[in-house]
Amino acid sequence: MIKKPLPTIGVDRYTFFKLTSDSAEGAEYDEAYALKGTVEIAPTDAGGSDVFDADNGAYETSSYIEKLGHEITSADIPPEVDAMWRGCERKHGVVEVGSDSKTVYFGVAWRILKSDGSYRYVRYYKGSYSFASNVGGKTKSSSGSVDKQTAKATYTAVQRDFDNNYYAYFDESDLPEGVTREQFEEKWFSDMSYYPEV
């Protein structure tokens, strides 16, 4: 039976894990880091199809997905997160950005609230962040409401060497009997290899 599609109304629990190794034997991650202040996550995925012509007509059609990943809008990107995502070292709390920044890969997970109060859970297995400097600002208005600014970053996904997967998602309504939301979330946001078991 196909379930009724429901609109999504919120997103939270953005959690990332530094990928420490990725090989045919498996993938390993550091401990989870929860980023507070998620405003929006917008997929950057784009798909299409390509037609190969032969014998004076369409001979073969192939479908593809490109630019996998997402753009995250957050209340801010804290200095410690900025340093991690850029592969920089912090010196006495100071983030110094120079030409020695390197690509660092992360796995990431979050949840999306649906209109019936249930959640959809998402995880990307491997990707890197790119973002502009987050040191800009705007003067505070002398009257009226405060104009708040947000920070943005783009996460570009690549296939994990271990299993060639990009991402996965799971709806709470598919939880096996006997597995609670709390039990599932404890594992989903701490273990990138977790699957709910019956």
Secondary structure, 3 states (H helix, E strand, C coil): CCCCCCCEEEEEEEEEEEEEEEECCEEEECCCEECCCEEEEEECCEEEEEEEEECCEEEEEEEEEECCEEEEEECCCCHHHHHHHHCCCEECCEECCCCCCCCCCEEEEEEEEECCCCEEEEEEEEEEEECCCCCCCCCCCCCCCCCCCCEEEEEEECCCCCCCCCEEEEEHHHCCCCCCHHHHHHHHCCCCCCCCCC
